Amino acid sequence: MSVRRAVPQDNPFLTAPIGRLFLSNTLPMALVMSMGGLLNVVDGVFVGRFIGAEALAAVSLAFPVVMLISALTTLAGGGMSSLLARSLGAGDRVAAARVFAGAHGLVVGIAALLVGLWALFGQALLMRMAAGNVPLAQTTGAYLSILIWAVPVQLLLGLHADALRVEGRAGAMAALSVLVNLFNIGANWLGIVILGLGIAGSALGTVAAQVLGLALALALRARGPGLLPLGTLRQESWFAQWRPIVTLGLPLCLSFLGIALVASMAMLALRQHAAAYDTSIAAYGAVTRLLSLAFLPQLAIALALQAIAGQNVGAGQGVRAVAALRLSMTAALLWCGAVALTGLFAGQVVSRWFTSDPHVTLAIVAILRPMLALYVFAGPILVLAMYLQALGQPGWTAALTLVKPWVLMPLLILGLSARFGVAGIWLAFPMADAVVLLIAVTIGRAILRGATAPGTEEAA
């Protein structure tokens, strides 16, 4: 099957009412993302309850590296999505095919580089992460080694999931995600509880689910009408469009790397100021899993908007793009408000999911309360950032996604922890959120004046 240029015919992204279009794309994506977040929490419960606090500390220590892998997934998939949506919206399937093939080549190169670096420097990195604690380093290494050697599967799965989402197959992706994540939970239970493989059982269950997910995504593309065919990967160059893909994917990638940087800085500050380091690390690890679960539905809203805005801007319908932006920001605000209220008033109940240790549960509550003080604005800011990324504005996107993790958080964590100890680490989060909110308000006002990108002027 060949790929050829065609004018869009009955494209629902360009013709369906915005409210219906938003729900039909957001709800499946939210289900997809929520299942991933639920898996993360359930896995943490398995590790904490059936292996122990030391294993929970080990997966917490591995969190920055896991976020690095997620960041590299978004580098190719996020950049490709922006280009792919606008190409499909304009009816240019030739350009879409070129981007799709080039993203595959980029993913293969990234995976080879990461595996090679781990083989050369992985053991030394583990010892530094564990601060010389050999048993902790070994436990963390057993978990990370499996994930990193299987990283090509994760990167390719993320790429195909992003492509299917932009091509309007959000419902199929939701069904696939539910199946794969339920399989993952079952595989983790088998590995950890039944087979007694310890923390390696968690990693093996994750990899097995990723293999299944990639196989199902490829089967869906091979049989799905209207999708870019797999033959595209033979016809187009795998070295095409690397530069624009990286340029557009870099802000989102760096934001994920920023999460890893913030986690590393928090762990460094805990090492210096926490009286019970293992307890604090275990508590922080539980909080990161909870906030990952809270983050993924708002990311689903942002990614759904990315597809809608990208296709409409590609077709020159900026009014619809801005209408989708307003609706998406409202939905994200409501979600984040619910998360903040839950964490502030039910934090102690939630903390008992992970452990019965009273010291760890108290530490979880002490972390959640300050971190969620301004959380209500996190979702709308992310939505605004992904809207700008969809319009091909990486500079504006970077201002919203990179200032907090790369500038504000490292400075605030180091400064406030030196002054207030462990409590200062968690105070850094709402203070950084306040600054980013001011930046977002400034950029948002510019968007409403139609000053940011072609295709939005008529919305002013």
C-alpha positions in Angstrom: 0.0 0.0 0.0 1.5 3.3 -1.0 1.2 6.7 0.7 0.0 9.6 -1.3 -1.1 13.2 -0.8 -4.9 13.6 -0.3 -7.2 16.4 0.7 -8.9 15.7 4.1 -12.4 14.2 3.6 -14.8 14.2 6.5 -12.0 14.6 9.1 -13.7 14.7 12.5 -10.8 16.7 13.9 -11.9 19.5 11.6 -15.7 19.1 11.5 -17.0 17.6 14.8 -18.3 19.9 17.5 -15.4 20.9 19.9 -17.1 19.5 23.0 -17.8 16.1 21.5 -14.3 16.0 19.9 -12.7 16.9 23.2 -14.6 14.1 25.1 -14.0 11.5 22.4 -10.3 12.1 22.5 -9.7 12.9 26.1 -11.7 10.2 27.8 -9.9 7.3 26.1 -6.6 9.0 26.6 -7.4 9.6 30.3 -8.3 5.9 30.6 -5.0 5.0 29.0 -2.9 7.3 31.2 -4.9 6.4 34.4 -4.3 2.7 33.9 -0.5 3.4 33.6 -0.6 5.4 36.8 -2.7 2.8 38.6 -0.2 0.2 37.6 2.6 2.3 39.0 0.7 2.7 42.3 -0.2 -1.0 42.5 3.4 -2.0 41.7 4.5 0.2 44.6 2.0 -1.5 46.9 3.3 -4.9 45.8 6.9 -3.9 46.4 6.2 -2.2 49.8 3.9 -4.8 51.1 5.4 -8.1 49.8 9.1 -7.3 49.5 9.7 -4.6 52.1 10.7 -1.0 52.8 14.2 -1.5 51.4 12.8 -2.6 48.1 10.5 0.5 48.1 13.6 2.6 48.7 15.4 0.9 45.8 12.6 1.6 43.3 12.5 5.2 44.6 16.2 5.5 44.0 15.7 4.2 40.5 13.0 6.8 39.8 15.3 9.4 38.1 16.6 6.8 35.6 13.0 5.6 34.9 12.1 9.2 34.2 15.1 9.5 31.9 13.7 6.6 29.8 10.2 8.3 29.8 11.8 11.6 28.7 13.6 9.9 25.8 10.3 8.3 24.8 8.7 11.8 24.6 11.6 13.2 22.6 10.7 11.2 19.5 7.0 10.7 20.1 6.2 14.2 21.2 8.1 15.9 18.4 6.6 13.5 15.8 3.1 14.1 17.1 3.2 17.8 16.5 4.5 17.4 12.9 2.2 14.4 12.2 -1.0 16.2 13.4 -0.4 19.3 11.2 0.6 17.2 8.2 -2.6 15.0 8.5 -4.7 18.1 9.1 -3.4 19.6 5.9 -4.0 16.4 4.0 -0.3 15.8 3.3 0.2 12.1 3.9 3.5 12.1 2.1 4.9 14.5 4.7 3.2 12.5 7.5 4.9 9.3 6.2 8.3 10.9 6.1 7.9 12.1 9.7 6.7 8.7 10.9 9.6 6.8 9.3 12.2 9.3 10.6 10.9 9.0 14.1 11.6 5.3 14.0 15.2 5.9 13.0 15.6 8.4 15.9 14.1 5.9 18.4 16.5 3.2 17.3 19.5 5.5 17.7 18.4 6.7 21.1 17.9 3.2 22.4 21.3 2.0 21.2 23.0 5.0 22.8 21.2 4.4 26.2 22.0 0.7 26.3 25.6 1.4 25.4 26.0 4.0 28.2 24.4 1.7 30.7 26.8 -1.1 29.8 29.8 1.2 30.3 28.8 3.3 33.3 25.8 1.6 34.9 27.6 0.0 37.9 29.5 3.1 38.8 26.2 5.1 38.6 24.4 2.7 40.9 27.1 3.0 43.6 26.9 6.8 43.5 23.1 6.8 43.6 23.1 4.5 46.6 25.8 6.5 48.4 28.0 3.5 48.7 25.3 1.2 50.2 26.1 -2.0 48.3 22.9 -4.0 49.1 20.8 -1.0 48.0 22.8 -0.6 44.8 22.4 -4.3 44.0 18.7 -4.2 44.5 18.3 -1.1 42.4 20.6 -2.6 39.7 18.5 -5.8 39.5 15.5 -3.6 38.7 17.1 -1.0 36.3 19.2 -3.5 34.3 16.1 -5.3 33.0 14.3 -2.1 32.1 17.2 -0.6 30.3 18.1 -3.7 28.2 14.5 -3.7 27.1 14.3 0.0 26.4 14.0 -0.4 22.5 10.6 -2.0 23.1 9.4 0.8 25.4 10.5 3.6 23.0 8.8 1.9 20.0 5.6 1.3 21.9 5.5 5.0 22.9 6.1 6.0 19.3 3.3 3.9 17.9 0.9 4.9 20.7 1.5 8.6 19.9 1.0 8.0 16.2 -2.3 6.1 16.7 -3.5 8.9 19.0 -2.9 11.6 16.4 -4.5 9.5 13.7 -7.8 9.4 15.7 -7.5 5.9 17.2 -7.8 7.1 20.8 -10.5 4.6 21.6 -8.6 1.6 20.2 -5.5 2.8 22.2 -7.6 2.9 25.4 -8.8 -0.7 24.9 -5.3 -1.8 24.2 -3.9 0.1 27.3 -6.5 -1.5 29.6 -5.6 -5.0 28.4 -1.8 -4.4 28.6 -1.9 -2.8 32.0 -4.1 -5.5 33.5 -1.7 -8.0 32.1 1.2 -6.0 33.6 -0.5 -6.1 37.1 -1.0 -9.8 36.8 2.6 -10.4 35.7 3.9 -8.3 38.5 1.8 -10.3 41.0 3.1 -13.5 39.5 6.8 -12.4 39.6 6.7 -10.7 43.0 4.2 -12.7 45.1 4.0 -16.1 43.5 7.5 -16.7 42.1 9.3 -14.6 44.7 11.6 -12.9 42.2 11.7 -9.8 44.3 12.1 -6.4 42.6 13.3 -8.2 39.4 9.7 -9.6 39.2 8.3 -6.1 38.9 10.7 -5.2 36.0 10.1 -8.5 34.2 6.4 -8.0 34.4 6.7 -4.5 33.0 8.8 -5.7 30.0 6.5 -8.5 29.2 3.5 -6.1 29.1 5.5 -3.7 26.8 6.2 -6.5 24.4 2.5 -7.4 24.3 1.6 -3.8 23.8 3.9 -3.3 20.9 2.7 -6.4 19.2 -0.9 -5.3 19.5 -0.1 -1.8 18.3 1.6 -3.2 15.2 -1.3 -5.5 14.5 -3.7 -2.6 14.8 -1.7 -0.5 12.3 -1.4 -3.5 9.9 -5.2 -3.9 9.8 -6.5 -0.4 10.6 -8.1 1.4 7.6 -6.8 5.0 7.1 -3.7 4.6 9.2 -0.2 5.2 7.8 0.8 1.7 6.6 3.8 -0.2 8.0 5.1 -0.3 4.4 5.9 3.4 4.9 8.9 2.3 7.0 10.4 0.6 4.0 9.6 3.4 1.5 10.8 6.4 3.5 14.2 7.3 5.0 14.7 6.6 8.7 17.0 9.6 8.9 14.4 12.1 7.7 13.1 15.0 9.8 15.3 14.3 12.8 16.0 17.9 13.4 12.4 19.2 13.6 11.3 16.1 15.6 14.0 16.8 18.2 13.4 20.5 18.2 9.7 20.1 18.9 10.1 17.1 21.2 12.9 18.6 23.3 10.9 20.9 25.6 8.6 18.0 26.6 11.6 15.7 26.9 13.5 18.2 29.0 10.5 18.6 31.3 10.6 14.9 32.0 14.3 15.0 32.6 13.6 18.0 34.9 11.4 15.7 36.9 14.3 13.3 37.2 16.6 16.2 38.2 14.2 17.5 40.9 13.9 13.9 42.3 17.7 13.7 42.3 18.1 17.1 44.1 15.4 16.1 46.7 17.3 12.8 47.4 20.6 14.7 47.7 19.0 17.1 50.2 17.5 14.2 52.1 20.8 12.5 52.3 22.2 15.7 53.9 19.4 16.7 56.2 17.1 13.7 56.9 17.7 11.9 60.2 16.2 8.7 58.8 17.3 8.6 55.2 15.7 5.2 54.3 12.4 6.2 55.7 12.4 9.6 53.9 13.4 8.0 50.6 10.6 5.3 50.9 8.1 8.1 51.7 9.2 10.2 48.8 9.0 7.2 46.5 5.4 6.6 47.5 4.6 10.3 46.9 6.2 10.2 43.4 4.0 7.3 42.5 0.8 9.0 43.8 1.6 12.2 41.9 2.4 10.2 38.8 -1.1 8.8 39.0 -2.5 12.3 39.4 -0.3 13.7 36.6 -1.2 11.2 33.9 -4.9 12.2 33.4 -3.9 15.9 33.0 -1.3 14.8 30.5 -4.0 12.9 28.7 -6.0 16.1 28.5 -2.9 18.0 27.2 -2.1 15.3 24.6 -5.7 15.1 23.4 -5.6 18.9 22.9 -2.3 18.5 21.0 -3.9 16.3 18.4 -7.0 18.6 18.1 -5.1 21.9 18.0 -2.4 20.5 15.6 -4.9 19.2 13.0 -7.0 22.4 13.1 -4.1 24.8 12.9 -2.7 22.6 10.0 -6.1 23.2 8.3 -6.1 26.9 9.1 -9.0 26.7 11.6 -7.4 28.6 14.6 -10.8 29.5 16.2 -11.5 25.8 16.8 -8.0 25.3 18.2 -8.4 28.1 20.8 -11.9 26.9 21.8 -10.4 23.5 22.5 -7.6 25.1 24.5 -10.2 26.9 26.8 -12.2 23.7 27.3 -9.0 21.7 28.0 -7.7 24.2 30.6 -11.0 24.1 32.4 -11.0 20.3 32.6 -7.5 20.2 33.8 -8.3 22.8 36.5 -11.1 20.7 37.9 -9.0 17.6 37.9 -6.1 19.2 39.7 -8.4 20.7 42.2 -9.8 17.3 43.1 -6.3 15.9 43.4 -5.2 18.7 45.7 -8.2 18.3 48.0 -7.7 14.5 48.2 -4.1 14.8 49.1 -4.6 17.6 51.6 -7.5 15.9 53.5 -7.0 12.2 52.9 -3.3 11.9 52.7 -3.0 9.7 55.8 -5.5 7.2 54.4 -3.7 7.1 51.0 -0.3 6.6 52.6 -1.4 3.4 54.3 -1.8 1.8 50.8 2.0 1.4 50.6 3.1 0.5 54.1 2.0 -0.1 57.7 5.1 1.6 59.0 3.8 4.6 61.0 7.0 6.6 60.4 6.7 6.2 56.6 3.0 7.1 56.6 3.6 10.3 58.6 6.5 11.2 56.3 4.2 10.8 53.3 1.6 13.1 54.7 4.3 15.7 55.6 5.5 15.7 52.0 2.0 15.8 50.3 0.6 18.8 52.1 3.1 21.5 51.0 3.6 19.9 47.5 -0.1 20.2 46.7 -0.6 23.8 48.0 -0.7 25.2 44.4 -1.2 22.0 42.5 -4.6 23.2 41.1 -2.7 25.3 38.5 -0.4 22.5 37.3 -2.8 21.0 34.8 -3.9 24.2 33.0 -0.2 25.2 32.7 0.7 21.8 31.1 -2.3 22.1 28.7 -1.2 25.6 27.6 2.4 24.3 27.1 1.2 21.4 24.9 -1.0 23.7 22.9 2.0 25.8 22.1 4.0 22.7 21.2 1.2 21.6 18.8 1.5 25.0 17.1 5.2 24.5 16.6 6.3 27.0 19.3 9.1 25.2 21.2 10.4 28.4 22.8 7.1 29.2 24.5 6.7 25.6 25.5 10.1 25.6 27.1 9.3 28.7 29.1 6.3 26.8 30.7 7.9 23.4 31.1 11.6 23.9 31.8 12.0 26.9 34.1 10.5 25.1 37.1 12.6 21.9 37.0 15.8 23.2 35.6 16.1 26.6 37.3 13.7 27.2 40.2 13.5 23.8 41.9 17.3 23.1 42.1 17.9 26.5 43.6 15.0 26.4 45.9 15.6 22.9 47.2 19.2 23.6 48.0 18.6 27.0 49.5 15.5 26.2 51.5 16.8 22.8 52.8 20.0 24.6 54.0 17.8 27.0 55.9 14.8 24.9 57.1 16.1 21.3 56.8 13.9 18.6 55.3 10.8 20.8 55.5 12.4 23.3 53.2 12.6 20.6 50.4 8.9 20.4 50.2 8.3 24.1 50.5 10.3 24.6 47.3 7.4 23.0 45.3 4.7 25.6 45.9 7.1 28.5 45.7 8.2 27.3 42.2 4.6 26.7 41.2 3.8 30.4 42.1 6.6 31.7 39.7 5.5 29.4 36.8 1.9 30.5 37.3 3.0 34.2 36.7 4.8 33.1 33.5 1.7 31.2 32.3 -0.6 34.1 32.9 1.7 36.4 30.8 1.9 33.9 27.9 -1.9 33.1 28.1 -2.7 36.8 27.7 -0.5 36.9 24.6 -2.4 34.0 23.2 -5.8 35.6 23.7 -4.4 38.6 21.8 -3.6 36.2 18.9 0.1 37.0 19.1 1.7 33.6 19.2 1.3 31.6 16.0 -0.3 31.6 12.5 -3.8 30.3 12.7 -4.7 31.9 16.0 -5.1 35.5 14.9 -8.7 35.1 13.9 -9.5 33.7 17.4 -8.6 37.1 19.0 
